Amino acid sequence: MVAGCGNKCVKYIFWAINFLFFLLGAAILGIALWLRFDNSFLTKVISTIKIDINSLPLESFYWLLYVVIGFGGVLLILGFLGCCGSACELICAIGLYFLFVLILFVVEIVGIVLYFVNKASIRDNFVNLWRSELVSKYGSSQTIRDTLDNIQSQLHCCGASGCEDYIVYGQYPSSCQCTTNPSQTGCATYIWQILESNLIYVIIVAAIILLVELFAMIFSCILMSAVKDKRNS
């Protein structure tokens, strides 16, 4: 047992936080694996909303699940290392924990910086992806046509960047208002503006995550120092 009331408090708080990480990671990993390998639930949901499953881009959904599985796995491993390291006072486990959290911290910082540096190109890629994957298939896929018509009528937008996206097809969709408003905003542009207007909430969440990771690294350093002092005494 580490000496000192402060060190003991750090140890128990560190263990409790990582136990929550472990439970959260296990829950996320379990649900994501269930959704990936048990098709009955997905089929039931799709049949309820009356969409043809063969026309859906399931590969994109599965790639998203793989990302969630990876996130849950990382949380599970971090929680396990943190709990074992603090409960058994294992310097190697706490050191690995610190290293993993440090890598995550640096990657997140780099990702945030890259986003703000390349924000314009990311926006352009989003608009181009909307145009190539949705607008270009408006006439060939009933599911995409229904989806775009619903978005365009609800958001009062048209195409990816405007009415000009449909000029090559010879006519505008009835869900657009290009005849009365030829300068109508594109749907991808409009959605991107909504995302940017709510960016403050993403920044707050990212700041909280970075703060938690920073405290986790500080606590792990304090705990490693306390364990070393105990062994040297």
ABEGO torsion letter per residue (X at the ends): XBBEAAAAAAAAAAAAAAAAAAAAAAAAAAAAAAAAABAAAAAAAAAAAGBBAAABBAAAAAAAAAAAAAAAAAAAAAAAAAAAAAAAGBAAAAAAAAAAAAAAAAAAAAAAAAAAAAAAAAAAAAAAAAAAAAAAAAAABAAAAAAAAAAAAAAGBBEAAEAAAAAAAGBBBAABAAAABAABBBAAAAAAAAAAAAAAAAAAAAAAAAAAAAAAAAAAAAAAAAAAAAAAX
